[in-house]
Amino acid sequence: MVRLFGTDGVRGVAGEDLTAQLAMDVARAAASVLHNTGAFAAAEEAGGRPLAVVGRDPRASGEFLEAAVVAGLAGSGVDVLRLGVIPTPAVAFLTRDLGADLGVMLSASHNPAPDNGIKLFGRGGFKLPDAVEDEIEAHLGMPPRRRSELAAGFGRVTDATTEPDLYLNHLLASVAHHAAGNGAGGPLAGLTVVVDCAHGAAAGFAPRLLQRAGAKVIAIGVKPDGHNINAGCGSTHLETLSAEVTKHRADAGIAHDGDADRCLAVGADGEVIDGDQILAVLALAMASRGELPGNTVVSTVMSNLGFRNAMQDAGITVVETAVGDRYVLEAMRDGQFSLGGEQSGHIIMLEHATTGDGLLTALHLLATAARQALPLADVAAVMTKYPQVLVNVPGVDKARVSASAELASAVAAAKEKLGTSGRVLVRPSGTEPAVRVMVEAVGIEQAQQTADRLAAAVRAAG
């Protein structure tokens, strides 16, 4: 049986895979499971109702899915604070800051507009554990709680007013210590920054944040119409941002994805600065201030070999996890580490956030460059990127590919040929029906040829 919840919640084509009925059923099941496990106990024992905060990105489908989720929760005796269009990390923050018992975000992140998804956060703002998601899935289709079982009655629904500003204020407070060496204009004073909001949830937040931090801001991708999210812009189309940075002779560019839990960047020359480079910059800056617990950073198996080498040279330990920010976060919490992330731009700064936060990451990255009085490209040069080729192979049976002895033999041969000067990784995607092939090597041609051979082996196996 295919698990409904993937590495980042429920995701699929809105109206087909992810229907209003399914969204309502997930909301009802979540309320039932959290009630049964005692997660709602504090509110219910006090004679009140549990509270859920619900946000969405600007996809057109988010409107009917939001209505379905709100109906499912309120009908299950849960009060709902409707946050409207807001970044995913803001939902996580407000779940914690407002003492809510559940946070729900409707978004398919970097996926195209026809897709949508449901992400769930428990009390404290962390994503629900796999075991709880499994329970929720098992409860789908079960009868909802009857009115007689709702001691405090049906939930009430209100719309947020000042709550989103709590999130922006929190982000600004996290870099207050940077301002001391940068004058009264704020930690980003003197910087001209282009920010690409991907016509997504960042549009109403990221430009305001950077302006309040003191930067001169040129904002693009800030006209969401429900259908243009991630289309030719944002973190999946960095060429748009690069062109704008060079056109305006800006100091830096920041790109977010549809729900703003990712951050990628470009320097003044338009060259891309990926999540590995951002993670390296933040790790070194935090270590220099004595703010990196255990002198350790958490990354995934997809992190560039150059990142590992840079951390080794700096005496910083790297803990490696499977791909997915939930696994990065799990390792961080287990080891009591404060920094981790992915090459894709999911960066978690656990001192300030409970999930990947693109706006927080951008603020700290730019503040680090400003504090060092160096161009962003120079700051990011702390690591040398090995050429890396990533090939997505769609339309294959992921289970058959994983079990293929022929593919395993081809992977082993490729690893032996590359030796210590390269890496090979073949893995099923956790968010898409595809298998990903990643190869790193000293030269781009060798990396591409190896990746193409392995992609052909994946197709043959699947």
C-alpha positions in Angstrom: 0.0 0.0 0.0 1.3 3.4 -0.9 1.7 5.8 2.0 -0.5 8.9 1.7 2.0 11.1 3.6 5.3 11.6 1.8 8.5 13.3 3.1 6.7 16.6 3.2 3.0 15.9 4.0 0.3 14.9 1.5 0.8 16.1 -2.0 -0.9 15.6 -5.4 -2.8 17.2 -8.2 -5.6 19.3 -6.7 -9.1 18.1 -7.5 -7.8 14.7 -8.6 -5.4 13.2 -6.1 -6.1 15.9 -3.5 -9.8 16.5 -3.4 -11.9 18.6 -1.0 -13.2 15.4 0.5 -9.8 14.1 1.2 -8.7 17.4 2.7 -11.7 17.4 5.0 -11.1 13.8 5.9 -7.4 14.5 6.7 -8.5 17.4 9.0 -11.1 15.3 10.7 -8.7 12.4 11.2 -6.0 14.7 12.5 -8.4 16.1 15.1 -9.5 12.7 16.1 -6.0 11.2 16.5 -4.7 14.3 18.4 -7.7 14.1 20.7 -7.2 10.3 21.3 -3.5 10.7 21.9 -4.0 13.5 24.4 -2.5 16.3 22.3 -5.7 18.3 22.8 -6.0 17.5 26.5 -4.8 20.8 28.0 -7.5 22.8 26.1 -10.2 20.2 26.6 -9.6 19.7 30.3 -9.8 23.4 30.8 -13.3 23.3 29.3 -12.3 25.0 26.1 -11.6 23.9 22.6 -8.2 23.1 21.0 -6.9 25.7 18.5 -5.6 25.2 15.0 -3.9 27.8 12.7 -4.4 27.3 9.0 -2.4 28.9 6.2 -2.0 28.5 2.5 0.0 29.6 -0.5 -1.8 31.6 -3.3 -2.6 28.6 -5.6 -6.2 28.8 -6.8 -6.9 25.4 -5.4 -5.9 26.6 -1.9 -9.2 28.4 -1.5 -11.4 25.3 -1.7 -8.9 23.1 0.1 -8.7 25.7 2.9 -12.5 25.7 3.2 -12.5 21.9 3.4 -9.8 21.8 6.1 -11.4 24.5 8.1 -14.8 22.8 7.9 -13.3 19.5 9.0 -11.6 21.0 12.0 -14.4 23.2 13.2 -16.9 20.3 12.7 -14.6 18.3 15.0 -14.7 20.8 17.8 -11.5 22.7 17.0 -11.3 26.5 16.9 -9.6 27.8 13.7 -7.5 30.9 13.2 -7.4 31.4 9.4 -4.0 32.9 8.5 -4.7 33.4 4.8 -1.8 33.4 2.3 1.4 33.1 4.4 4.7 31.2 4.3 4.9 27.7 5.7 7.5 28.7 8.3 5.2 31.4 9.5 2.5 28.8 10.2 5.1 26.7 12.1 6.1 29.8 14.1 2.6 30.9 14.9 1.6 27.4 16.0 4.3 27.6 18.6 4.0 31.3 19.5 0.2 31.3 19.9 0.2 28.0 21.8 -1.9 26.4 19.1 -2.5 22.6 19.2 -2.2 22.1 15.4 -0.9 24.0 12.4 -2.0 23.2 8.9 -0.3 24.6 5.7 -1.8 24.1 2.3 1.0 24.2 -0.3 2.9 22.1 -2.8 6.0 24.1 -2.2 8.1 24.2 -5.4 5.7 22.2 -7.5 3.7 23.7 -10.3 0.3 25.4 -9.8 -1.9 22.4 -10.5 -0.5 20.6 -7.5 -1.2 21.2 -3.8 -0.5 19.6 -0.5 -1.2 19.5 3.2 1.5 19.9 5.8 0.7 19.3 9.5 2.5 20.8 12.5 2.0 19.7 16.1 2.0 21.8 19.3 5.3 23.5 19.5 5.6 24.0 15.7 7.3 20.8 14.6 6.0 18.6 11.8 4.1 15.6 13.1 6.1 12.4 13.5 5.7 9.6 10.9 3.9 7.5 13.4 1.2 10.1 14.1 0.8 10.7 10.3 0.3 6.9 9.9 -2.4 7.0 12.6 -4.1 9.9 10.8 -4.0 7.9 7.6 -5.5 4.9 9.3 -8.4 7.0 10.6 -9.3 8.3 7.1 -12.9 7.3 6.3 -13.9 6.6 9.9 -17.0 8.4 11.1 -16.3 11.9 12.5 -16.9 12.6 16.2 -20.6 13.1 17.0 -21.9 16.4 18.3 -22.6 14.8 21.7 -18.9 14.0 21.9 -17.8 17.6 21.6 -18.0 18.8 25.1 -17.3 22.4 24.2 -19.3 22.4 21.0 -18.3 23.0 17.4 -15.2 25.1 16.7 -15.3 28.8 15.8 -13.4 30.3 12.9 -11.7 33.7 12.9 -9.4 35.5 10.5 -5.9 36.6 11.5 -5.2 40.4 11.8 -1.9 41.2 13.5 -0.6 37.7 13.8 1.5 37.7 10.6 3.4 40.7 11.9 4.5 38.6 14.9 6.4 36.4 12.5 8.2 39.3 10.8 9.1 40.9 14.2 10.5 37.5 15.3 12.7 37.3 12.2 14.1 40.8 12.7 14.8 40.1 16.3 16.9 37.1 15.3 19.5 39.4 13.6 19.4 42.3 16.1 23.0 41.5 17.2 24.2 42.1 13.6 23.1 45.7 13.7 25.6 46.9 16.2 28.5 46.8 13.7 26.4 48.1 10.8 25.1 51.5 12.1 21.5 52.5 12.8 20.2 51.6 9.3 19.7 48.0 10.2 21.8 44.8 9.6 21.4 45.1 5.8 22.0 48.8 5.5 23.8 49.7 2.3 22.8 46.5 0.4 20.7 46.5 -2.7 18.9 43.1 -3.0 16.7 41.6 -5.6 14.2 39.2 -4.1 12.2 36.7 -6.2 9.1 35.6 -4.4 8.0 33.0 -7.0 4.5 34.6 -7.2 4.0 32.6 -4.0 3.5 33.1 -0.2 6.6 35.2 0.2 5.2 38.0 -1.9 3.6 39.8 1.0 6.4 39.1 3.4 10.0 38.9 2.0 10.2 42.5 0.5 8.9 44.0 3.7 11.3 42.0 5.8 14.4 43.0 3.9 13.3 46.6 3.7 12.8 46.7 7.5 16.2 45.2 7.9 17.7 48.2 6.0 18.1 46.9 2.4 17.1 48.6 -0.8 14.8 46.0 -2.3 13.8 45.2 -5.9 11.0 42.7 -5.7 10.0 40.3 -8.5 7.6 37.4 -8.6 5.2 39.4 -6.4 2.0 39.3 -8.4 0.4 35.9 -7.7 -2.8 35.2 -9.6 -3.4 31.6 -8.4 -1.9 30.0 -11.5 1.6 31.5 -11.9 3.3 30.2 -8.7 6.8 29.0 -9.5 6.3 29.5 -13.2 9.6 30.7 -14.7 10.6 32.2 -11.4 11.7 31.5 -7.9 14.2 28.9 -6.6 13.5 26.5 -9.4 14.3 29.1 -12.2 17.3 31.1 -10.9 18.1 32.4 -14.4 15.3 35.0 -13.9 16.8 36.3 -10.6 20.4 36.2 -12.0 19.3 38.4 -15.0 17.6 40.9 -12.7 20.6 41.1 -10.3 23.0 42.0 -13.1 20.5 44.3 -14.8 20.1 46.4 -11.6 23.7 46.0 -10.5 22.4 44.7 -7.2 24.7 43.4 -4.4 22.8 40.1 -4.2 19.7 38.2 -5.1 17.4 35.9 -3.0 15.0 33.3 -4.4 12.2 31.6 -2.6 9.9 28.8 -3.6 6.1 28.8 -3.5 5.7 28.5 0.3 9.0 30.3 1.2 10.6 27.5 3.2 13.5 27.5 0.8 16.2 30.1 0.1 18.7 30.1 -2.7 20.9 33.1 -3.7 22.9 34.7 -6.5 25.9 37.0 -6.1 26.4 40.4 -7.8 27.8 38.6 -10.8 24.7 36.5 -11.2 26.3 33.3 -10.2 24.1 30.9 -8.2 24.8 30.3 -4.5 23.1 27.0 -3.5 22.0 25.6 -0.2 25.3 23.8 0.5 27.1 27.1 0.1 24.6 29.0 2.3 24.9 26.2 4.9 28.7 26.5 4.8 28.6 30.3 5.3 26.2 30.1 8.2 28.1 27.2 9.8 31.4 29.1 9.7 29.9 32.3 10.9 28.1 30.6 13.8 31.3 28.6 14.7 33.3 31.8 14.8 30.9 33.3 17.3 30.8 30.1 19.4 27.1 29.6 18.5 27.4 26.2 16.8 26.6 23.5 19.4 29.0 20.5 19.2 30.8 22.3 16.4 28.5 20.2 14.2 26.2 20.9 11.2 23.6 18.4 9.8 23.3 17.9 6.0 21.9 15.2 3.7 23.4 12.6 1.4 22.9 15.1 -1.5 25.3 17.7 -0.1 28.2 18.5 -2.4 31.6 16.9 -1.7 33.0 20.5 -1.6 30.8 21.2 1.4 32.1 18.2 3.3 35.7 19.2 2.5 35.1 22.8 3.6 33.7 21.7 6.9 36.5 19.2 7.5 39.1 22.0 6.8 37.3 24.2 9.4 37.1 21.4 12.0 33.4 21.2 11.9 31.7 17.8 12.1 29.1 16.9 9.5 26.2 14.6 10.4 24.6 13.1 7.3 20.9 12.2 6.9 18.5 11.0 4.2 17.0 13.6 1.9 14.2 15.5 3.5 14.1 18.4 6.0 12.2 16.3 8.4 15.2 13.9 8.7 17.6 16.8 9.0 15.5 18.2 11.8 15.2 14.8 13.5 19.0 14.5 13.6 19.3 18.0 14.9 16.9 17.4 17.7 18.5 14.1 18.6 22.0 15.6 18.8 20.9 19.0 20.1 22.4 20.7 17.1 21.3 24.1 15.9 22.0 24.2 12.2 21.2 21.9 9.3 19.9 21.9 5.8 19.8 20.7 2.2 21.3 21.7 -1.1 17.9 22.6 -2.3 17.8 25.6 0.1 15.9 24.1 3.1 18.0 25.6 5.9 16.9 25.0 9.6 18.2 27.4 12.3 16.7 25.6 15.3 17.5 28.5 17.7 15.0 30.6 15.7 12.7 28.2 13.8 11.2 24.7 14.0 11.3 24.1 10.2 13.1 25.3 7.1 12.6 29.0 6.8 13.6 30.8 3.6 13.1 34.3 4.9 15.1 33.6 8.1 17.9 32.1 6.0 18.0 35.0 3.6 18.2 37.5 6.5 21.1 35.7 8.2 23.0 35.1 4.9 22.8 38.7 3.9 23.6 40.0 7.4 26.7 37.8 7.5 27.9 39.3 4.2 27.1 42.8 5.4 28.9 42.2 8.7 32.0 41.0 7.0 31.8 43.9 4.5 32.4 41.5 1.6 30.5 40.7 -1.6 28.1 37.7 -1.2 30.1 35.8 -3.8 33.3 36.2 -1.8 31.6 35.1 1.4 30.2 32.0 -0.4 33.7 31.1 -1.7 34.4 29.4 1.6 33.6 26.1 -0.3 34.6 24.9 -3.7 31.7 23.1 -5.5 32.5 19.9 -7.2 30.7 19.6 -10.6 27.4 17.8 -9.8 24.9 16.3 -12.3 21.4 15.4 -11.2 19.2 13.4 -13.6 15.5 12.8 -12.7 14.1 9.6 -14.2 10.3 9.7 -14.2 7.8 7.0 -15.0 9.6 4.1 -13.4 8.6 1.6 -10.7 10.5 2.8 -7.7 10.2 -0.5 -5.9 11.6 -2.5 -8.9 14.4 0.0 -9.3 15.4 -0.3 -5.7 15.5 -4.1 -5.9 17.4 -4.3 -9.2 20.7 -6.3 -8.9 21.8 -5.0 -12.3 21.4 -1.4 -11.2 23.3 -2.0 -7.9 26.1 -3.5 -9.9 26.2 -0.5 -12.2 26.3 1.9 -9.2 29.1 -0.1 -7.6 31.2 0.1 -10.8 30.7 3.8 -11.1 31.7 4.4 -7.5 34.9 2.3 -8.0 35.8 4.3 -11.1 35.3 7.7 -9.4 37.1 6.7 -6.2 37.6 9.4 -3.6 37.3 12.2 -6.2 33.6 11.8 -6.7 30.3 10.4 -5.4 27.3 8.6 -6.8 23.8 8.5 -5.3 20.7 6.8 -6.8 17.5 7.2 -4.8 13.7 7.3 -5.2 12.1 10.8 -4.9 10.1 11.3 -1.7 7.8 13.9 -3.3 7.5 12.9 -7.0 7.0 9.7 -9.0 10.7 9.6 -10.1 14.1 8.2 -9.3 17.0 10.7 -8.9 20.5 10.0 -10.1 23.3 12.3 -8.7 26.9 12.1 -9.7 29.8 14.3 -8.6 33.3 14.3 -10.2 36.3 16.5 -10.7 35.2 17.2 -14.3 31.7 18.0 -15.5 32.0 15.7 -18.5 32.9 12.7 -16.4 30.0 13.5 -14.1 27.5 13.8 -17.0 28.6 10.7 -18.7 28.4 8.7 -15.5 24.9 10.1 -14.7 23.6 9.3 -18.1 24.8 5.7 -17.9 23.2 5.2 -14.5 20.0 6.9 -15.7 19.8 4.4 -18.5 20.3 1.6 -16.0 17.4 3.0 -13.9 15.1 3.0 -16.9 16.1 -0.5 -17.8 15.4 -1.7 -14.2 12.1 0.1 -13.9 
